[in-house]
Amino acid sequence: MQAQNTAQADPGFKLPADKAAPDDPLPKTRPETASNPVEVMPGAPVPATDTSTRDLAIGGAVFLVLLVVYFFVRNAYVHHMVVRRVAPSTAGSAGWLLFVGLSFLSAAVVLAVINASRYLTLGVTAPLVAVGLVALVAALVVGRR
């Protein structure tokens, strides 16, 4: 039985392939590394583009702290405008515009700090900055009346 198993496993004698003709008749025109990705700094770690939940939590906490600070700044600005003899309703409107403007600008900055490669794009940052600047200019214009 043992001799029969070895006979089946051994395919027998085979003639070597004819090496006069190469396996690939065309010469290689492309190096083997041409299909690999290009490394700018070989051995350097690949930058992560995903944002961890810890970074998002820290950024959210910083943004909430800034909102509280901006609320007190808004109240101080409204008080300053009322002392300058601006109508209280106009001063209140200017104060809320100041709050909105600072909030939108700080949202753009916090998102850029959290993950610049993901959030510092024209589609995300430009609307936040535009609304923030328009609100700040409107706060100054409304506050002059």
C-alpha positions in Angstrom: 0.0 0.0 0.0 2.9 2.4 0.8 4.5 1.9 -2.5 1.3 2.6 -4.3 0.9 6.0 -2.6 4.4 7.1 -3.5 3.9 6.1 -7.1 0.8 8.3 -7.3 2.4 11.2 -5.7 5.5 11.1 -8.0 4.5 12.2 -11.5 7.5 10.5 -12.9 10.2 11.7 -15.2 9.6 14.9 -17.2 11.8 16.6 -19.8 13.0 20.1 -18.9 11.3 22.9 -20.8 13.1 24.2 -23.9 15.0 27.3 -22.7 16.0 28.4 -26.2 12.8 30.5 -26.3 12.3 32.9 -23.3 9.1 32.7 -21.3 8.3 36.3 -22.1 9.3 37.2 -25.7 8.9 40.9 -25.1 11.5 42.8 -23.1 10.4 44.6 -19.9 9.8 48.2 -20.6 8.3 49.1 -17.2 10.1 48.6 -13.9 8.5 46.5 -11.3 8.0 49.5 -8.9 6.0 51.5 -11.5 2.7 50.2 -10.2 3.5 50.9 -6.5 2.4 54.2 -4.9 4.9 57.0 -4.8 6.3 57.8 -1.4 7.4 61.3 -0.8 9.3 60.5 2.3 10.0 56.7 2.4 9.5 55.3 5.8 7.5 58.2 7.1 4.1 57.4 8.7 1.1 58.0 6.5 -0.9 61.0 7.8 -4.2 60.1 9.2 -7.2 61.8 7.6 -9.8 60.3 9.9 -10.8 62.3 13.0 -11.0 60.5 16.3 -13.9 60.9 18.6 -11.5 62.3 21.2 -10.5 65.2 18.9 -14.1 65.9 18.1 -15.1 65.9 21.8 -12.2 68.3 22.7 -13.1 70.6 19.8 -16.8 70.6 20.8 -15.9 71.4 24.4 -13.7 74.3 23.3 -16.4 75.6 21.0 -19.0 75.5 23.9 -16.6 77.4 26.1 -16.1 80.0 23.4 -19.9 80.3 23.0 -20.2 81.0 26.8 -17.4 83.6 26.5 -19.1 85.2 23.5 -22.4 85.4 25.3 -20.7 87.5 28.0 -18.9 89.6 25.3 -22.3 90.1 23.7 -23.8 91.4 27.0 -20.9 93.7 27.6 -21.2 95.1 24.0 -24.9 95.7 24.5 -24.3 97.5 27.7 -21.6 99.6 26.1 -23.9 100.5 23.3 -26.7 101.5 25.7 -24.3 103.7 27.6 -23.4 105.4 24.3 -27.1 106.3 24.0 -28.1 103.7 21.4 -31.6 102.4 21.6 -31.8 99.1 23.6 -33.5 97.2 20.9 -30.8 98.3 18.3 -28.0 97.5 20.8 -29.6 94.1 21.4 -29.7 93.4 17.7 -26.1 94.5 17.3 -25.1 92.3 20.2 -26.7 89.2 18.7 -25.1 89.9 15.4 -21.7 90.1 17.2 -22.4 86.8 18.9 -23.3 85.1 15.6 -20.3 86.5 13.8 -17.9 85.4 16.5 -19.5 82.0 16.7 -19.3 81.3 13.0 -15.7 82.4 12.8 -14.7 80.3 15.8 -16.5 77.3 14.4 -14.4 77.6 11.2 -11.2 77.9 13.3 -12.1 75.0 15.6 -12.9 72.7 12.6 -9.7 73.7 10.9 -7.7 72.8 14.1 -9.5 69.5 14.6 -8.7 68.2 11.1 -7.3 70.6 8.6 -7.2 68.1 5.7 -10.9 67.3 6.1 -12.5 70.5 7.2 -10.2 73.3 5.8 -11.8 73.2 2.4 -13.6 75.8 0.4 -17.0 74.1 0.8 -16.8 74.0 4.6 -14.7 77.0 5.7 -15.8 79.6 3.1 -19.5 79.7 4.2 -18.6 79.8 7.9 -16.2 82.7 7.4 -18.5 84.5 5.0 -21.5 84.4 7.4 -19.2 85.4 10.3 -17.7 88.4 8.6 -21.1 89.6 7.3 -22.5 89.3 10.8 -19.6 91.3 12.3 -19.9 94.0 9.7 -23.7 94.1 10.3 -23.1 94.4 14.1 -20.9 97.4 13.6 -23.3 99.0 11.1 -26.4 98.4 13.2 -24.6 99.6 16.3 -23.8 103.0 14.8 -27.4 104.1 14.4 
